[in-house]
Amino acid sequence: MDNRIIKVSRNTEKAPVSLISTQSVAFSHYNNISAQLPIDPATKTLVAGGIEQQAKQCLNNIKMIVNSTEQTMSDVIRINIYLKKPLTLIK
């Protein structure tokens, strides 16, 4: 067995690209995906609407990054979500 750690940094144009970090960094078989905002990669603008539309865009961005690493969303084991205004979830 080879004990070397393989590090690969990746970006896909199907999700917003950051000027200061890569979207995904893989260490051997583990991928860490950086923060995703509700930005439409085609228009490079914040998605209009409420929390539902913005959450959907964030998850779609994550899905595009995961797919670009030749994985699927079934391979995802954890997603952290940070809300600026958590009280917006109360209806």
N, C-alpha and C positions, 0 to 999 in steps of 0.2 A: 504494500500500500504506500502511496506517495503522500507524505505529510506536508507538502508545500501548500501554502494558501495562495489561491489564484484570485487576483483582484481584477475586475473588469468594470469600467464605468461606461454607462450607456445613456443615450438620449434618443427620443423618437420625435419626429415632427407632428405626430398625431396627438400630442399633448403639449401644453405650454412648456417652452424651454427657458430655463433661468440663465441669466448672465453670470451668476456667481456659484452655481452648483450643477451637478448632473442630476438627472431624474432618478437613476438607479445605479447603485454600486453593488456588485456581486462579490462576495467572499466565498470562494469555492462553490457550494451549492445554495448559499443563502443570499437573497437579494434584499437590499434595503432601499425603499423608494422614498424619495424626499417629499416634502410637503407639497400638496397640490391645492391650488386655489380654484374657485369656480370661474376659470377663464376659458373661453372658447378658443381653441388653437387656430381655427380658421380666421377668426376676426381679431384675435388677440385682445378681446375686451371681456370685461366682467359680465357674466350672464345676468340678465335682468330677471326680476321676479323675486319670489320669496325663498325661504330656506329649502323648500322641496326642490325647486329648479336648480338651486346652487349646489345642493348635495348631490343631485343626479349628475351634474357636470363634473364635480370632483371625482365621483366614482367612475364616470366614463373616462376621465383622464387617467386614473389609476389603471383601469382595464387596458387602455391602449399601451401604457408602459409595461404592464405585466405581459401582454401579448407580444410586445417587441422583444422580450427576453425568452421567447419560445416557451412560455408557461401559460397557464390559464387561471382564471379567478378561483377555480377549485384548489389551486395550490397555495392561495393566500391563507395565512393562519391568523393574521391580526391586522386590524386597521385602527389607528388612533384618530379620533375626531376632536378638534378643539373649536369651541364656539365662542365668538366674541360676545354674543348676547344670548346666553342659554335660556333666558326667560321667553325667547321667541318660540320655543317649543310648546309652551303652554297655550292651549286654544280655549 
